[in-house]
């Protein structure tokens, strides 16, 4: 592991969802117009080390990577 001390971390996520059409007419369409995330970190480590931890967390997150690189279903 990176052995970077994080004293405190908070994540705030806002997800937006929308649906249109009719279930009865079989025209319903659901989608997500977007997501917003804010990360707050407290650490005594160098900013570069903390940034590296964040990059690794984002690159290793299955949910985020599935949104960024969707696969056919």
Beta strands, then each sheet from edge to edge (+ up, - down):
strand 1: 8-20
strand 2: 29-42
sheet 1: 1+ 2-
end
